[in-house]
């Protein structure tokens, strides 16, 4: 979340017809599906390889209790136990990278969404992005620090560690 109304650069992605805004400060890279190879699951988590780097792979659709998405990947670095954990998030297509002003975001009631209730924290009008063809009327703000549970982050770290050992 952004402090005191300052615009925050965000990547806007399609999630089954809904626009999601993800702050870029946690994004390492945006890549096309073809640029990533996915290794078989270990301990229930797949490994995505992009640019020679390994990431614990998760599907945004699945995390939000929706059908899987597979158009693009968002490569993230998320804090976990004093380090940054490399995570790959399979998403819909990237629609736009632009600033999103905090003042343009309306807070959502906690628990409004069943899956990952605190990860989707705000709503905004897409009308302010004229010419971007975002679709729909409103979008939702996605907090990558609240998208995964502690257990899922620990499982991701463990999976990456065991993959390095082989």
PEQUI-V639610 format. One record per backbone hydrogen bond with DSSP energy under -1.0 kcal/mol. CO is the residue of the C=O (numbers start at 0). NH is the residue of the N-H. If there is no record, write none. Layout:
co-><CO:CO>
nh-><NH:NH>
//
This chain:
co-><2:7:8:9:10:11:11:12:14:17:18:19:20:21:23:25:28:30:31:32:36:41:44:45:46:47:48:49:52:54:55:57:58:59:60:61:70:71:72:73:74:74:75:77:79:82:84:85:86:87:88:89:90:90:92:95:97:99:100:101:105:108:115:118:120:121:122:123:125:128:136:138:139:140:142:148:149:150:151:152:153:154:155:156:157:158:159:160>
nh-><5:99:23:97:21:94:95:19:17:14:139:12:141:10:26:76:74:72:34:35:48:44:41:56:38:54:36:52:49:47:87:89:62:63:65:64:32:90:30:88:27:28:86:84:82:79:77:55:75:57:73:59:70:71:13:11:9:7:103:104:122:111:118:142:107:140:105:138:128:131:125:123:20:120:145:152:153:154:155:156:157:158:159:160:161:162:163:164>
//
